[in-house]
Amino acid sequence: MWIDTHCHLDFIYNKNQLDIKSFGKNELIDYVISPSANHESFACLTQLSQLNLKFKPAFGFHPLYVKDLPVDAMQILENQIVAYNPIAIGEIGLDFYHNNKDLEAQQVFYFEEQLKLAEKYSLPVILHVRSAIDRVISMIKKFPTVKGIAHAFNGSEQQAHTLVKLGYKLGFGGAMTYERATKIRKLAINLPLNYIVLETDAPDMHPVWLDKNQLNHPNEISRIGEFFATIRGMPSQELAKIIYNNTQEIFPQLN
């Protein structure tokens, strides 16, 4: 059984491209974890999780959305956490790709405030770490009881080791299916297996076998798992057990 540790169900659902009940019939998928982008995602993700128990929402503010948050955003998030007991806080973190200093300052503020909530409510976090891994590492070190997943990991081996020592797993998905993604594939092949969890990032991060006009969907997680087993040179069933256990280390309520 496979667990998709990162997809955006609300983005898919809002395009009327998601059959909610179809997941219940897919015996290869055990759970689908769906982080929010901002407060506008909360209601949809809550509704979807009530329609299908395989869906596990996480609530948080994506770094690229923080500029549009209301002044009471943190209270809204805390109220949501208290009311619905999500599996994690996410998608949170830093994205310094666009080199916008004002936005970066906002991102740092909201990231730290959300880490405080994770610590307060003993919840793991789902991290976004584009072009900011060292800064993310320096900030999470201040919250040693918080663990989580570094989504779409593409850092160095040294950064990978540091994140794992801090209690995090590393998310790999469609990007490693491309031969040209040599750095990511090398990490996927060479890092210790106990570091890794799998994700689709649906509807984004298409695996190589999907045309860009085709929908990337959480159902692809089983094929991503089989691909990963192939490049690691091991039976997919053996790998599935290891990846499942890795995921449960972060989300022990999945059993």
Backbone torsions as a table, in degrees:
resi	resn	phi	psi	omega
1	MET	NA	142.7	-177.5
2	TRP	-114.9	150.6	174.8
3	ILE	-120.5	124.6	173.0
4	ASP	-85.9	109.1	-174.0
5	THR	-85.3	-1.1	-179.6
6	HIS	-161.4	109.9	168.8
7	CYS	-152.2	166.9	-177.7
8	HIS	-116.3	84.8	-175.5
9	LEU	-62.0	-35.1	-178.1
10	ASP	-66.6	-35.4	177.9
11	PHE	-63.4	-41.1	180.0
12	ILE	-70.5	-46.9	-176.9
13	TYR	-61.0	-40.3	-178.2
14	ASN	-67.6	-16.4	174.6
15	LYS	-93.2	7.5	-179.5
16	ASN	57.6	37.7	-178.3
17	GLN	-117.0	12.9	-175.8
18	LEU	-122.6	119.8	173.4
19	ASP	-89.7	104.6	-172.7
20	ILE	-57.2	-44.1	-173.0
21	LYS	-78.1	-12.5	-177.4
22	SER	-65.3	-27.8	-179.7
23	PHE	-65.2	-33.9	-179.8
24	GLY	-63.5	-21.8	-179.0
25	LYS	-94.3	-8.0	-178.9
26	ASN	-91.0	102.8	-174.6
27	GLU	-73.9	-10.8	179.9
28	LEU	-84.8	-14.0	-178.7
29	ILE	-111.2	124.9	179.2
30	ASP	-93.2	-48.7	-179.6
31	TYR	-142.5	155.3	176.1
32	VAL	-129.8	117.3	-178.9
33	ILE	-99.1	125.6	-174.1
34	SER	-125.1	105.5	176.1
35	PRO	-79.4	156.4	178.1
36	SER	-90.4	162.3	172.8
37	ALA	-94.5	-39.8	178.2
38	ASN	-157.9	-172.9	-176.0
39	HIS	-64.0	-22.9	-179.9
40	GLU	-71.1	-15.2	177.9
41	SER	-84.2	-18.8	-168.2
42	PHE	-58.2	-48.6	-174.1
43	ALA	-64.7	-43.1	-179.2
44	CYS	-64.3	-45.6	-178.9
45	LEU	-65.8	-36.9	176.6
46	THR	-62.9	-44.7	179.2
47	GLN	-62.2	-44.3	-178.9
48	LEU	-63.7	-38.7	-179.8
49	SER	-68.3	-25.6	177.5
50	GLN	-79.6	-25.3	178.8
51	LEU	-81.4	-26.8	-177.7
52	ASN	-145.8	117.6	-174.4
53	LEU	-70.8	-9.3	174.6
54	LYS	-75.0	-18.6	-179.7
55	PHE	-84.1	127.8	177.8
56	LYS	-124.3	108.0	-177.6
57	PRO	-80.7	150.3	167.4
58	ALA	-120.5	143.3	-177.5
59	PHE	-116.9	132.4	178.8
60	GLY	179.4	-177.3	-176.9
61	PHE	-117.7	112.8	177.4
62	HIS	-61.7	139.9	-175.8
63	PRO	-58.5	-29.7	-179.3
64	LEU	-79.5	-5.4	179.9
65	TYR	-107.5	-2.8	-171.4
66	VAL	-68.8	-24.5	-178.1
67	LYS	-65.4	-19.0	-176.9
68	ASP	-107.6	11.8	-177.3
69	LEU	-75.8	148.8	174.8
70	PRO	-71.3	164.3	-175.6
71	VAL	-64.6	-26.5	-179.9
72	ASP	-99.5	27.7	-174.2
73	ALA	-58.1	-43.0	-176.6
74	MET	-67.1	-34.0	176.4
75	GLN	-69.6	-37.7	176.1
76	ILE	-60.6	-44.7	-179.8
77	LEU	-64.8	-44.8	-179.5
78	GLU	-63.7	-40.1	177.1
79	ASN	-60.5	-40.0	179.6
80	GLN	-65.9	-40.8	178.9
81	ILE	-62.8	-46.2	-178.8
82	VAL	-64.5	-40.7	-175.3
83	ALA	-74.0	-34.7	-169.0
84	TYR	-122.4	-2.7	174.8
85	ASN	45.8	67.6	-176.9
86	PRO	-68.3	167.9	179.5
87	ILE	-74.0	-23.3	-177.7
88	ALA	-164.0	172.5	168.4
89	ILE	-105.4	124.0	-177.1
90	GLY	174.4	159.7	13.0
91	GLU	-94.9	120.8	-176.6
92	ILE	-124.8	165.1	177.0
93	GLY	143.2	-148.4	-176.9
94	LEU	-134.2	145.1	176.3
95	ASP	-140.1	99.2	-177.2
96	PHE	-100.7	18.9	-175.0
97	TYR	-60.1	-37.4	-173.5
98	HIS	-90.1	-2.1	175.2
99	ASN	54.3	50.1	178.1
100	ASN	-108.4	103.0	-171.2
101	LYS	-63.1	-37.8	179.3
102	ASP	-65.0	-45.1	178.8
103	LEU	-65.6	-38.9	179.7
104	GLU	-61.1	-39.1	178.5
105	ALA	-64.4	-40.8	176.1
106	GLN	-63.5	-42.2	180.0
107	GLN	-60.6	-44.3	-179.5
108	VAL	-61.5	-43.3	179.7
109	PHE	-59.8	-53.1	-176.0
110	TYR	-69.4	-32.6	176.9
111	PHE	-61.9	-48.5	-178.9
112	GLU	-64.7	-40.1	179.1
113	GLU	-63.8	-36.3	179.2
114	GLN	-74.3	-33.7	172.8
115	LEU	-62.7	-37.0	176.4
116	LYS	-61.8	-40.9	177.8
117	LEU	-66.5	-40.3	177.5
118	ALA	-59.1	-42.2	177.9
119	GLU	-66.0	-44.0	-177.3
120	LYS	-61.9	-41.3	-174.7
121	TYR	-103.7	10.5	177.9
122	SER	52.8	48.8	179.8
123	LEU	-113.2	144.1	171.5
124	PRO	-72.3	168.8	179.1
125	VAL	-124.9	153.8	174.6
126	ILE	-113.0	115.2	-169.1
127	LEU	-98.0	139.4	167.5
128	HIS	-106.1	125.7	-168.5
129	VAL	-134.3	35.2	-174.7
130	ARG	-73.0	125.8	176.2
131	SER	56.0	29.8	-176.2
132	ALA	-155.6	28.0	-172.1
133	ILE	-63.6	-44.2	-178.3
134	ASP	-63.2	-38.9	178.6
135	ARG	-68.0	-39.9	176.0
136	VAL	-59.6	-46.2	-179.7
137	ILE	-59.1	-44.1	-178.6
138	SER	-63.2	-31.2	-179.0
139	MET	-80.4	-41.0	-178.2
140	ILE	-71.3	-20.7	175.9
141	LYS	-61.1	-23.4	179.5
142	LYS	-77.8	-6.9	-177.8
143	PHE	-129.0	70.3	-170.9
144	PRO	-66.5	-17.3	179.1
145	THR	-86.8	-10.0	-178.6
146	VAL	-89.0	133.5	175.3
147	LYS	-124.9	178.0	-179.8
148	GLY	169.0	-153.8	-178.4
149	ILE	-127.7	131.6	169.9
150	ALA	-89.0	99.0	-175.8
151	HIS	-66.3	141.6	176.2
152	ALA	51.0	52.7	-174.8
153	PHE	-64.5	131.9	175.6
154	ASN	-144.7	30.3	179.8
155	GLY	-87.3	-159.5	-179.2
156	SER	-90.0	169.0	175.5
157	GLU	-62.3	-40.2	179.4
158	GLN	-62.0	-42.8	178.0
159	GLN	-65.5	-36.0	176.8
160	ALA	-61.3	-47.7	179.9
161	HIS	-61.1	-40.4	-179.3
162	THR	-64.4	-45.9	-179.7
163	LEU	-62.1	-41.8	-179.7
164	VAL	-66.3	-39.4	176.9
165	LYS	-62.3	-27.8	179.5
166	LEU	-84.6	-0.9	176.0
167	GLY	102.7	19.1	-176.6
168	TYR	-112.0	151.9	168.6
169	LYS	-106.0	164.6	-174.8
170	LEU	-114.0	127.1	-177.6
171	GLY	-88.5	128.7	175.7
172	PHE	-125.0	144.9	-178.0
173	GLY	-151.9	-134.2	-172.9
174	GLY	-59.2	-29.4	-177.2
175	ALA	-59.7	-34.5	-176.2
176	MET	-74.3	-8.8	179.8
177	THR	-79.9	-9.3	-179.2
178	TYR	-94.1	128.0	-179.5
179	GLU	-60.0	-33.8	-177.7
180	ARG	-71.8	-16.7	178.9
181	ALA	-82.7	63.1	-170.0
182	THR	-64.1	-39.3	-178.3
183	LYS	-64.7	-48.1	-178.1
184	ILE	-66.2	-41.8	-179.5
185	ARG	-66.0	-38.7	177.7
186	LYS	-61.3	-42.0	176.7
187	LEU	-62.2	-44.8	-178.4
188	ALA	-61.7	-34.0	-178.7
189	ILE	-80.2	-36.9	-168.0
190	ASN	-100.2	-23.3	-179.3
191	LEU	-68.5	148.9	175.5
192	PRO	-55.6	140.0	-176.5
193	LEU	-60.8	-29.4	-177.9
194	ASN	-72.8	-2.4	175.7
195	TYR	-83.5	-19.0	-156.6
196	ILE	-111.3	139.4	165.3
197	VAL	-126.6	165.9	-174.4
198	LEU	-115.5	154.3	-176.5
199	GLU	-153.4	158.9	172.4
200	THR	-103.2	-27.7	-170.3
201	ASP	53.4	28.1	179.3
202	ALA	-60.1	142.8	4.9
203	PRO	-84.7	3.1	179.6
204	ASP	-88.1	-176.4	175.5
205	MET	51.6	58.7	178.8
206	HIS	-58.2	134.3	169.2
207	PRO	-70.8	164.2	-170.8
208	VAL	-62.4	-26.9	-176.0
209	TRP	-81.2	-5.1	178.0
210	LEU	-102.8	132.4	170.5
211	ASP	-68.6	150.7	-178.4
212	LYS	-60.8	-21.4	177.8
213	ASN	-85.9	-8.0	177.3
214	GLN	-89.5	151.0	-178.7
215	LEU	-77.6	123.1	167.9
216	ASN	-78.4	131.0	-164.4
217	HIS	-138.7	149.1	177.4
218	PRO	-55.4	-22.7	177.1
219	ASN	-61.3	-18.1	179.5
220	GLU	-72.1	-9.5	-175.0
221	ILE	-62.6	-33.1	179.7
222	SER	-68.3	-38.0	178.7
223	ARG	-72.3	-35.7	174.6
224	ILE	-62.0	-40.8	176.9
225	GLY	-61.9	-42.5	179.0
226	GLU	-66.3	-38.9	176.7
227	PHE	-62.3	-43.9	-179.8
228	PHE	-62.2	-41.0	177.8
229	ALA	-61.2	-38.9	-179.6
230	THR	-63.4	-47.6	-177.1
231	ILE	-73.7	-20.1	174.4
232	ARG	-88.2	-8.6	176.6
233	GLY	68.6	46.2	-178.5
234	MET	-146.8	160.9	-179.9
235	PRO	-64.1	140.1	-176.7
236	SER	-64.3	-34.0	179.9
237	GLN	-66.1	-38.9	177.8
238	GLU	-65.9	-43.2	179.2
239	LEU	-64.9	-40.8	-178.3
240	ALA	-57.8	-40.3	179.6
241	LYS	-64.4	-41.7	-179.5
242	ILE	-65.4	-46.8	-178.8
243	ILE	-65.0	-37.7	178.2
244	TYR	-62.2	-45.6	179.3
245	ASN	-63.8	-39.4	176.4
246	ASN	-58.5	-44.2	-178.0
247	THR	-66.4	-39.4	178.6
248	GLN	-66.5	-25.4	175.8
249	GLU	-61.7	-35.3	179.0
250	ILE	-85.5	-37.6	-177.8
251	PHE	-121.4	77.3	-175.1
252	PRO	-64.8	-15.8	178.9
253	GLN	-73.7	-9.1	175.3
254	LEU	-85.6	105.9	-179.1
255	ASN	-148.4	NA	NA
